[in-house]
Amino acid sequence: MKRYHVRLTEEAERDLVDLFEYIARKDSVDKAYDVLEKLDALILSLVQQPERGHYPPELNKRGVKDYREVHFKPYRVIYEIIRNHVVVLACFDGRRDMQLLLERRLLR
């Protein structure tokens, strides 16, 4: 089975920090660590079969098929596959205005 190299952009790393801080503030530090741990595991799982992710619907309806996503509901990890690399571009809470976030981050 082909293995990929996974890399997070600085923006995606900042997204994870922001999510952690928000969850810690609104819920608890324990919950924030739990969510971050599950997102990390999800991201690391992309070393195998990153093609399993689907196209983000907000981009797919515009005909953009350069990006994929996987979920740990309600959180969405957006990434791009470039040869044998998976580049994680964003980690968002899917309850936010995803159309706007994705347009700002990926379609600039």
C-alpha positions, 0 to 999 in steps of 0.5 A: 500500500502506498504511503503518503507524507502528511504536512500541515501548513502554518494556517492549519496549525493555527486553526488547530490552536484556535480550535483548542483555545475556543473549546477550552474556553467554552467547554473544558481543557479536557474536552479541548485535548480530546478533540485535538487528539482525535483531529491529530489521529485523523490527520495522521491517518491520511498517510494511508488512503487519503483519496478516501476523503470527499470533495468539500461540497461548497467547492464541488458545486463550483467545480473545484476538485483540487481539495478533499476533506475528512471529518471528525464531526463537526470538525472538517480537515481540508487537504490537497494531495500532491504526488505522494504528499498530503498537505493539510490546508485547514481545520475548521468547525463545520458549523461556521460559514464554510462557503466563506471560509473556504473561499477566503482560504483556498480560492484567493 
